[in-house]
Structure formats: structure tokens, C-alpha cells
Amino acid sequence: MTGEVPQGSVCARCPRLLGASCCEVKEGERLATLTRADVERIQAHTRLAARRFVDEEVLSHEEAAEYEARRPLYRGYFARAPVRLTLRTRAGACVFHAPGKGCVLPAEVRPVACRLYPFERWPDGSWSVQMGRYGDLSEARAGGDACLAVEEADSMDGVLELFGTTREQVEALGEVLAGETGRHGRG
């Protein structure tokens, strides 16, 4: 760990210290992958038509196969078609992101991928985090794809602690995502 850890929720501090949150993206970047269950949950809560918050990204069959190979929780996602559903952006951020506040959706309504972030199951079955470490806040700011928790923690257990979760909770959420992905692909 480098320096003293600032106080407050890691997600609330991230935009202040790194200049952006994981809900904000650069031009051409995509947000979280959605399952049909995510879309239905958000629609039921917000009463918005899917077109108001969903974008579609058409992939080649090779890109879809590679996506699933790198992300075992998404195996079967593209069984119907090589189309990835993602959260729509507005002004460089998720449509549900409120500057200075974060996500306006209740935790139980958010896409499972958002709730699981930054944790990811790798092809070998192990769990890790989705982005590379910089080890230094100034390098993280310059790199642009850092997660403050990853920068502040010196181990996976430290990242879990900063997010207020456990390995068991992350694994359970991963199982929810895998189940929703399976239903998504069968549609």
C-alpha cells in the first residue's frame, strides 16, 4: 500500500481521487454487460423502456467466442446471437450515474455485473480483479482504468475488505451471474 488510506467509502472516494468512477467511460468504451434478467429488473423498478438504458454491441462470432472464453461467468451468453447488451451512456457515464452521488439504482436492482465489479472469475476458476494494478495513485490517474480499492489494497483480502464483502459473497454473486447468463443465452 502506498501512503495513508483516505477516509470514507472507496466508491465514494474514487471519483474525487482518480477523477472518474467505474460508471464513467472514455469515448468508445462500453459499460457493464447486461443479461435479460438485468434488463427486466431495471424495467420493473424504473418503468423505463429498455431502449432508454440498453445499448447493443454486435460482435463477430470469433469475438463472442473469445469474450466467453475469457469470462467463464458469461459462457453461453451469445448462444442466440453475437450481440452484447450494455448499459447506455449519457455524457460519458452510465445513464443511472448521478455525479457526486453514484448509481441511482438500489443495489438489488443494479446489473449483477455492476454488483460484482471489480471481481471476476478467471478461466482457471480462480477469482481476481478486472484491472491491472499501478501501485501509485498518480500512475493510476494517468493510466485511466484504475480502481481505487485495487490501488489501496495490498492483497485480494484487502480489496474484499474495502468493498465490505467476502470471498463467499463474491462467489455467490458469481453464481447468480452465471445462472442469469445461462437463461440469457437460451432466451
C-alpha atoms as one frame of an Amber mdcrd trajectory, in Angstrom:
protein
   0.000   0.000   0.000   1.264   3.498  -0.748   0.689   6.260   1.783  -2.223
   6.591   4.155  -5.660   5.478   3.015  -8.118   8.396   2.865 -11.336   8.021
   4.883 -14.795   7.172   3.512 -16.318   4.580   1.202 -13.879   3.539  -1.504
 -16.507   4.016  -4.243 -17.419   7.475  -2.966 -13.753   8.490  -2.847 -12.785
   7.092  -6.252 -14.038   9.968  -8.440 -12.511  12.529  -6.096  -9.078  10.877
  -6.025  -8.875   9.334  -9.507 -11.035  11.812 -11.397 -13.669   9.295 -12.521
 -15.560   6.254 -11.336 -16.118   2.877 -12.980 -19.507   4.249 -14.102 -17.755
   6.814 -16.314 -16.129   5.764 -19.566 -13.948   7.167 -22.294 -15.154   7.528
 -25.887 -15.598   4.087 -27.453 -15.595   2.168 -24.147 -18.566   0.088 -23.040
 -20.158  -0.308 -19.646 -21.365  -3.468 -17.907 -22.678  -6.440 -19.856 -26.381
  -6.925 -19.162 -28.425 -10.089 -19.070 -32.109 -10.167 -19.965 -32.799 -10.619
 -16.214 -30.896  -7.365 -15.513 -32.982  -5.541 -18.116 -36.247  -6.910 -16.701
 -35.251  -5.998 -13.119 -34.340  -2.434 -14.137 -37.500  -2.057 -16.227 -39.688
  -3.224 -13.340 -38.065  -0.734 -10.976 -37.777   2.303 -13.273 -40.702   1.643
 -15.636 -38.391   2.734 -18.473 -38.379   1.081 -21.874 -35.190  -0.929 -22.411
 -34.164   1.340 -25.299 -33.722   4.150 -22.741 -30.905   2.359 -20.885 -29.655
  -0.512 -23.100 -27.155  -0.383 -25.956 -26.404  -3.300 -28.259 -22.908  -4.171
 -29.401 -22.773  -6.568 -32.355 -19.709  -8.823 -32.252 -18.303 -11.264 -34.763
 -18.732 -14.927 -33.858 -14.989 -15.036 -33.123 -15.201 -12.014 -30.780 -18.176
 -13.557 -28.974 -16.315 -16.855 -28.524 -13.254 -15.016 -27.219 -15.410 -12.976
 -24.804 -16.923 -16.130 -23.326 -13.553 -17.912 -23.187 -12.002 -15.073 -21.143
 -15.067 -14.696 -18.898 -16.404 -18.057 -17.708 -19.378 -16.448 -15.960 -20.614
 -15.424 -19.429 -20.366 -18.856 -21.068 -23.484 -19.351 -23.163 -24.300 -15.620
 -23.259 -24.047 -15.488 -27.059 -25.908 -18.770 -27.751 -28.729 -16.929 -29.528
 -26.698 -14.240 -31.314 -23.334 -12.440 -31.040 -24.977  -9.325 -29.553 -23.843
  -7.927 -26.227 -26.279  -5.809 -24.214 -24.617  -2.992 -22.274 -25.697  -0.077
 -20.169 -26.231   3.061 -22.232 -24.034   6.099 -21.644 -25.010   9.731 -21.459
 -22.397  12.486 -21.177 -19.653   9.893 -20.723 -21.288   7.990 -17.861 -23.900
   5.338 -17.228 -27.434   6.695 -17.620 -28.034   5.727 -13.975 -24.956   7.571
 -12.684 -25.525  10.822 -10.809 -22.373  12.957 -10.491 -21.248  13.165  -6.888
 -23.754  10.509  -5.827 -23.063   7.407  -7.896 -25.645   4.891  -9.021 -29.257
   5.910  -8.519 -30.476   2.311  -8.720 -30.926   0.394  -5.447 -28.238  -2.287
  -5.022 -30.688  -5.162  -5.585 -31.826  -3.650  -8.914 -28.367  -2.978 -10.367
 -26.979  -5.297 -13.030 -25.250  -8.274 -11.446 -22.044  -7.362 -13.316 -22.088
  -3.953 -11.579 -22.617  -5.553  -8.171 -19.786  -7.977  -8.832 -17.327  -5.343
 -10.083 -14.296  -5.318  -9.833 -14.234  -9.037  -9.075 -14.019 -11.525 -11.916
 -13.721 -15.292 -12.184 -10.845 -16.266 -14.449 -10.891 -19.209 -16.886  -8.968
 -21.362 -14.373 -11.793 -20.872 -11.810  -9.863 -18.502  -9.538 -11.142 -15.068
  -8.542  -9.260 -11.827  -9.043  -9.904  -8.245 -10.042 -10.575  -6.973 -13.562
  -7.899  -4.334 -13.934  -4.154  -4.058 -13.636  -2.538  -2.520 -10.605  -0.453
   0.616 -10.773   0.639   0.733  -7.112   0.652   4.526  -7.113  -2.263   6.974
  -7.281  -0.517   9.322  -9.710   0.179   6.414 -12.083  -3.403   5.202 -11.613
  -4.752   8.621 -12.553  -2.517   8.717 -15.632  -3.487   5.160 -16.621  -7.178
   5.911 -16.525  -8.550   2.433 -15.795  -7.736   2.024 -12.136  -9.971   1.022
  -9.252  -9.163   2.848  -6.035  -9.706  -0.287  -3.916  -7.187  -2.165  -6.039
  -4.723   0.697  -5.686  -5.128   0.934  -1.909  -5.130  -2.749  -1.001  -2.062
  -4.927  -0.818  -3.913  -8.227  -1.286  -7.145  -9.720  -2.569  -8.384  -9.919
   1.027  -7.685  -6.187   1.333  -9.746  -5.443  -1.790 -12.602  -7.568  -0.435
 -12.439  -5.690   2.872 -12.508  -2.278   1.163 -15.660  -3.342  -0.676 -17.188
  -4.671   2.545 -17.601  -8.172   1.151 -16.213 -11.685   1.477 -14.981 -14.320
  -0.958 -18.129 -16.324  -0.236 -20.390 -13.381  -1.099 -18.461 -12.703  -4.316
 -18.663 -16.373  -5.302 -22.411 -16.447  -4.574 -22.937 -13.358  -6.732 -20.856
 -15.029  -9.447 -23.240 -17.980  -9.349 -26.192 -15.580  -9.748 -24.490 -14.054
 -12.804 -23.711 -17.477 -14.294 -27.353 -18.506 -13.825 -28.686 -15.307 -15.408
 -26.193 -15.708 -18.272 -27.400 -19.246 -18.935 -31.020 -18.093 -19.105 -29.976
 -15.113 -21.268 -28.355 -17.365 -23.874 -31.359 -19.662 -24.025 -33.673 -16.643
 -24.160
